[in-house]
Amino acid sequence: MIFGNPRPSNRVLQRGDIIINELAVGYRGYAAQIGSPICIGPPNDRVKRFWDEIALPGFEAIAAEIGPGKPVENMRIAAQYFRAHGEQSRPIHCHGIDLVTDGPHVFQDHIDVEPFEEILKPGMVVMAEPNPVTATECSASPWSHVHRHRERKECIEDFPWN
């Protein structure tokens, strides 16, 4: 399962648990979204390795391809990082944000764009949201940040990436 259980239990959180969260807000026509896993206590070796070797570098590869003048296809190619390293991810890696999820949409095997969206332009808002998953387990590491384009790329919040 990519996202957390929509039917939470009464179990008390314990050291080693991972809280999977996502926060989205809209205000006067502006939208933002962030997702970041939170470990209760230090992560175990398996989680730390997955984060250090898969989740963070894959996300950074995608984020590096977000910016004015860059082809949307570059984000799809960068997202191949997860499978090239033996892991999986949710089929959609990035999408635009308006009042709701919007184009362009970047999937594992294709992009879904209008002709005017093929190259990122100033004023576009793109959400990198790859959600890598181990190939052998149903664990996930949702991770997302919104990037706004003016003259240059800008991450709209300063929540640390590591």
N, C-alpha and C positions, 0 to 999 in steps of 0.2 A: 504494500500500500504506500503510495507516494506521500500522502498527507496523513496527519494524525487521526486518531479515532474520533469520529464525530459523536460517539456515545461514551463519554469518559466514565471511568469507574470511581469507586470510592477509595481506591488504593492511594496511600500517601506516597508522594514522590520520594525517591531514595537516591543516595549517592550513586553516580554512574548513569542515572536516567538522562534522557535527552528530551528537552521540551521543543517540539516543533511548532513554530509560530509564524504568523503572517499578519501584518497590520496594513490595512488600506484605508485611506481617507480621501474625501473629496470636499472641497470648499470653494464656492463661487466659481465653479468651472475648472478649478485646478484639481488634479488628482495625483496621489503619490502612493507608493506601496513599498514595503520592506519585509523581508523574511530572513530570519537568521536562527539557526539552531542554538539552543543554550544547554550546556552540560551542567548537571548538578554535581559540583566537585570537578576535579580534573578528569579529562576524558581518558578512557582506557587505551591501551596501545593500538587496538584495532581501529577505534574511532579516530585517534590522533593520526595514524597512518593514512586512513581514508581522507581525512581533511587535508593533511599536508601534501599528499601525493596525487589526489584525485579532485576533490571538491574545489579547493581554492585555486590550484593552477588552471583547471578547466574553466572556472568562472572568470579568472583574470584573462585567459585567452579570448573569451567571448567579449568581455568588457573592452579589451584593447581594440576590437573591431567596431566599436560604437563611436561614431563621431561624424560631423559634417563632411560630406564628400566621399564617404566610404560606402561601398556596395553592401546591401543587406545580405547577399550571398556569402560575404566574408564571415558573418556571424555563424551561419550554418556550417561552414567549413571548420571554423574554430571549435565548434561544439562537437566535432568528431573526436576530440581529445578523449572523452570518456570511454567510448568504445575502442579506440586505439590502445587504451590502457587496460582493457579487459573488463570494464564496468558498463553500466547502463545508465539511462537517464529517462526522465519523462519525455514523451515524444516532442513536446513543444519546448523550445529553449528560450525564446524571446518573443515579445509582442509589444506593440505600441500601447500607449495609454492616452485616453481622452477622458470622457466622463465614465466610460467603461473600457474594458479591453478592446483594443482597436488594432488596425494594421500599422505596420507590417507584422506578419506572423512568420516566425522562423521555426521550422520543424526539423526533425532529424534528417529527413530525406528530401525535403523541398522547402521552398519559401512560398508564401501566399501574399502577394503584394499587388497593389494597383501600379500601373506604369509609373506614376509620379512618386512612388515610394521606393523604387528599386535602389536609389542612391539616397542616403540619409542627408537631410537638409536642416539648416538652422530652424529652430522652432519645433522640431519633432521631439517627442518624448518616447523613449524606448525602455522597456523593462527587461533586463537580463534575468532569467529565471530558469536555469537549467535543471535543478533538482536531481543531482546524480544519485544513483542507487547501486549498491553492490550487485554483481551478477548472480550471486548465490543466495542472497538473503532479501528479505522485504524491508530492509532498513533504508532510510533516505536521509539526505542532507539538504533540505530546502534552503535555498539561498537566493535572495533577489534584492536588487537595488535599482532605482529608477535613474536613468541618465537623461538629462535635458540638453538640447543642443542650442546654443546661441552661435557665437562665432567659434567656439570650441566646445568640446565635451565637458560636461559638468555633472558629477554625481550630486544629487540634490540633498543628501544628508551625509553626515560625517561619521556614521556608525563604523567602527573598525572592522576590517575584512579578516583579521586574524587575531 
